[in-house]
Amino acid sequence: DGPRGPKYKVQGGVISLGQLTGNPIVPVSLNFSSKWTLNSWDAFMIPKPFSKCHVRFGEPIQVSRDASPEDREELIRQLEEQLLVLGEGC
């Protein structure tokens, strides 16, 4: 999601970056065995010392250099869906 929210809403910048660089976008989800969770819009997590980190990776998403606005919206939807699924398992 974007730096100012809303939470779980993917912003278009990540798709633009994938389109400009030609590199795939890899969805990632993290969870910690012990953490502090801030009371902020994004529920920012700070791992406590010696906690274990569980990392999950989704399927890479490739953005075509000539992707149309409709293609970009579909890729945003796919990325949001993958991130939600990854977050459920953590």
Salt bridges, closest charged atoms under 4 A:
GLU74 OE2 - ARG77 NH2 2.57
GLU80 OE2 - LYS9 NZ 3.31
GLU81 OE1 - ARG77 NH1 2.92
